[in-house]
Amino acid sequence: MNTHRFPFTVAYADTDAGGIAYHARYIEMAERARMNWSRGMKIPDGDLGFVVRELDIKYNTPLKVADEIIIETKATEIGMASVKIEQRFLHDGVVCAVMHIKIAYLGSDLRPKQIPDSIIQIMK
C-alpha cells in the first residue's frame, strides 16, 4: 500500500518548557497527516465515517522545537469495516516515533459498516 508523506515543523506550541515535543501533541500531528492522506475520500451522505478505535505510540527519540519532520502514513491492513494504519515520525532519516491506529467506519447508527470501495481504492 502507498505511503503518504506529510511535512511538518514542530512549533513552540507543540513543546513543553524544555523545548521537547509534548507526548500528546504527536496525536494532533498524526491527525493532521491522516487528514491530508485522506483527501478525496468522500464519505457517503448518512454515514458518520471513520473514528479512532485503538491507538498505540512508541517514542524512540524526542522531537524538539523547530525540527522539520516527515510523518509517513500508510494503511497496513484494510478490513470490511476497519483499517489499521501505521504512522512514522521521521527527523533527518531517524524514526523518532511510531504510531499504530485502528480506525472503524461507522454508519449513522454509530455501528460498524462496510467501507465503501471508493474509499478503499484511495487508501491503497
C-alpha positions in Angstrom: 0.0 0.0 0.0 1.1 3.5 -0.8 2.9 5.7 1.8 1.8 9.3 2.2 4.5 11.8 3.3 3.4 14.9 5.2 6.0 17.6 6.1 5.6 19.3 9.4 7.6 21.7 11.5 7.5 21.3 15.3 6.3 24.6 16.7 6.9 26.1 20.1 3.3 25.4 21.0 3.9 21.7 20.4 6.6 21.6 23.1 7.0 21.5 26.9 9.0 24.0 28.9 12.2 22.2 27.9 11.6 22.5 24.2 10.8 18.8 23.7 7.6 17.9 21.8 4.9 17.1 24.4 3.7 13.5 24.1 0.1 14.2 23.4 0.9 16.6 20.5 2.1 13.6 18.5 -1.6 12.6 18.3 -2.5 16.0 16.9 0.4 15.9 14.4 -0.7 12.5 13.3 -4.3 13.6 12.9 -3.2 16.4 10.6 -1.2 13.9 8.5 -4.1 11.5 8.3 -6.5 14.3 7.2 -4.1 15.2 4.5 -3.7 11.5 3.5 -7.5 11.1 3.3 -8.1 14.0 0.9 -10.5 12.9 -1.8 -12.2 10.3 0.4 -15.9 11.2 0.1 -18.0 9.9 3.0 -21.5 9.0 1.6 -24.4 11.0 3.0 -25.8 9.4 6.1 -22.6 7.7 7.1 -20.6 9.0 10.1 -17.2 8.0 8.6 -14.1 6.9 10.4 -13.4 7.1 14.2 -10.3 6.1 16.1 -10.8 2.8 17.9 -7.3 1.9 19.0 -4.1 4.0 19.4 -0.6 2.9 20.3 2.5 5.1 20.3 6.2 4.2 20.7 8.5 7.1 21.3 12.1 6.5 20.3 13.8 9.8 20.1 12.4 13.2 21.2 11.4 15.8 18.7 12.4 19.4 19.5 11.1 22.8 18.7 11.8 23.8 15.0 12.5 20.2 13.9 11.4 19.7 10.4 9.9 16.3 10.2 8.1 14.0 7.8 5.1 12.0 9.0 4.6 8.9 6.9 1.1 7.4 6.8 0.1 4.1 5.3 -2.7 1.6 5.7 -1.2 -1.7 6.7 -4.5 -3.7 6.8 -7.9 -3.0 5.3 -10.8 -5.0 6.7 -14.5 -4.8 5.9 -15.3 -2.1 8.4 -11.9 -1.1 9.9 -8.4 0.0 8.8 -5.1 -0.4 10.6 -2.7 2.5 9.9 1.0 3.0 10.7 2.4 6.5 11.1 6.1 7.1 11.4 7.6 10.4 12.6 11.0 10.9 10.8 13.6 13.6 11.5 16.7 13.5 9.4 16.0 9.9 8.5 15.7 8.8 12.1 12.4 7.2 13.2 11.5 9.3 16.3 8.1 7.7 17.0 5.8 5.1 15.5 2.0 5.2 15.9 -0.4 2.3 15.2 -4.0 3.3 14.8 -7.1 1.3 14.1 -10.0 3.2 12.7 -13.5 2.0 12.3 -16.0 3.0 9.7 -19.5 3.8 11.2 -22.9 4.4 9.7 -25.3 7.0 11.0 -26.5 4.5 13.7 -22.9 4.5 15.2 -22.5 0.9 14.3 -19.7 -0.6 12.1 -20.4 -0.5 8.4 -18.6 -1.8 5.3 -16.1 0.7 4.0 -17.2 1.9 0.5 -15.0 0.6 -2.3 -14.2 4.2 -3.5 -12.6 4.9 -0.1 -10.6 1.7 -0.2 -9.2 2.5 -3.6 -7.8 5.8 -2.3 -6.2 4.1 0.7 -4.4 1.6 -1.5 
